[in-house]
Amino acid sequence: MQSAYEGLRSQAFSLTAEQAGTNAATYGVLMETGYPEAVVTLVALADGTASLYFSNGGGIIGAGTHKKPAIAAQSLVAFASHNLQLLTQSNFTPLPEPGHTRFYVLTTSGRYTAGAAEADLGENRHVLSPLFHTAHALIYEMSQIDAARDA
């Protein structure tokens, strides 16, 4: 039986541009980071949809209904579209190992991917570091909405 996480992840990978609310060639970004206890999957779509899933349960769904996360999600997708040359086309979607981050960019011409050590990305030692930091700006905006709900 498929877990909720696996179902959400599979659904994200099977989205079309139309389902993502756009006719743009690049319509979605997934950033996955492996930790010893779980994999965290960030999903951003061209229509401002933004979600964060944890393989061990839980997450933040629907943050894109708020203005700042929606803008950050759209910015991440737009930024990724201008950096496709840094990724390679692939149909494979393996989960990252602990300590590693993998990006998947959804386009009308296929799925593009690249990955690196999370520390290298976070410390600006990798060509994908700007994409990593743009994704983390979205996570920050999502966390602010989630924190406001809990307050």
C-alpha positions in Angstrom: 0.0 0.0 0.0 1.3 3.4 -1.0 1.9 5.9 1.9 0.3 9.4 1.8 3.8 10.8 1.1 4.4 8.5 -1.8 1.0 9.4 -3.2 1.5 13.1 -3.0 5.0 12.8 -4.5 3.7 10.7 -7.3 0.9 13.1 -8.0 3.4 16.0 -8.1 5.5 14.2 -10.7 2.6 13.4 -12.9 1.2 16.9 -13.1 0.8 18.6 -16.5 1.3 22.3 -17.2 -2.4 22.7 -17.6 -3.0 21.2 -14.1 -0.4 23.5 -12.8 -2.5 26.5 -14.1 -0.1 27.7 -16.8 0.8 27.3 -20.4 4.4 28.1 -19.7 7.1 25.6 -20.7 8.4 25.3 -17.1 5.6 24.7 -14.6 6.9 23.1 -11.5 9.9 22.5 -9.2 10.4 19.8 -6.6 13.4 20.1 -4.2 14.0 17.0 -2.1 16.5 16.8 0.8 17.5 13.6 2.5 17.9 13.4 6.3 18.6 10.4 8.4 15.0 10.3 9.6 13.1 11.4 6.5 13.1 13.0 3.1 11.6 16.5 2.8 9.9 17.3 -0.5 9.1 20.9 -1.5 6.7 21.4 -4.4 6.3 24.7 -6.1 4.0 25.3 -9.2 3.7 28.1 -11.7 0.2 29.0 -10.3 1.7 29.7 -6.9 0.9 26.3 -5.4 3.3 25.5 -2.6 3.5 22.4 -0.4 6.1 20.7 1.8 5.8 16.9 2.5 7.7 14.8 5.0 8.3 11.1 4.2 7.8 10.2 7.9 4.4 12.1 7.9 3.1 15.6 8.0 3.9 18.7 6.1 2.4 22.0 4.9 -0.2 21.9 2.2 -2.0 24.8 0.6 0.5 27.5 1.6 0.2 29.0 -1.9 -3.2 30.3 -1.0 -1.3 33.0 0.9 0.3 35.9 -1.1 3.9 35.7 0.0 4.3 31.9 -0.4 2.5 32.1 -3.8 4.9 34.7 -5.1 7.9 32.8 -3.7 6.7 29.6 -5.5 6.2 31.5 -8.8 9.7 33.0 -8.4 11.2 29.6 -7.8 9.6 28.1 -10.9 10.7 31.2 -13.0 14.2 31.0 -11.6 14.4 27.3 -12.4 13.2 27.9 -16.0 16.2 30.2 -16.6 18.6 27.6 -15.2 17.6 24.4 -17.0 21.0 24.2 -18.7 22.4 23.3 -15.2 20.2 20.2 -15.1 19.9 17.0 -17.2 16.8 15.4 -18.6 15.7 12.3 -16.8 12.6 10.1 -16.1 14.1 8.7 -12.9 13.0 10.2 -9.6 15.1 8.5 -6.9 14.9 9.9 -3.3 18.1 11.7 -2.2 20.5 10.1 0.3 20.8 11.7 3.7 22.9 14.9 3.4 21.9 15.4 -0.3 19.4 17.6 -2.1 17.9 16.8 -5.5 16.0 19.2 -7.8 13.4 18.2 -10.3 12.1 20.8 -12.8 8.9 19.9 -14.6 8.6 21.2 -18.1 6.5 20.5 -21.2 9.5 18.9 -22.8 10.2 16.5 -19.9 11.6 16.4 -16.4 15.1 17.9 -15.6 17.1 17.0 -12.5 20.4 17.6 -10.7 21.6 17.1 -7.2 24.4 17.9 -4.8 25.4 17.7 -1.2 23.2 19.9 0.9 26.2 21.5 2.7 27.7 22.5 -0.7 24.4 24.1 -1.8 23.8 25.9 1.5 27.4 27.3 1.6 27.4 28.5 -2.0 30.0 26.0 -3.2 27.8 24.7 -6.0 26.4 26.1 -9.2 22.9 25.2 -8.0 23.3 27.2 -4.8 21.1 30.1 -6.0 18.3 27.7 -6.8 18.7 26.1 -3.4 18.5 29.5 -1.7 15.5 30.5 -3.8 13.7 27.3 -2.7 14.6 28.0 0.9 13.1 31.5 0.6 9.8 29.7 -0.3 10.2 27.4 2.7 10.7 30.4 4.9 7.5 32.1 3.6 5.6 28.8 4.2 6.9 28.5 7.7 5.7 32.0 8.5 2.2 31.1 7.5 2.4 27.8 9.4 3.7 29.7 12.5 0.9 32.2 12.3 -1.7 29.4 12.2 -0.1 27.9 15.4 0.0 31.2 17.2 
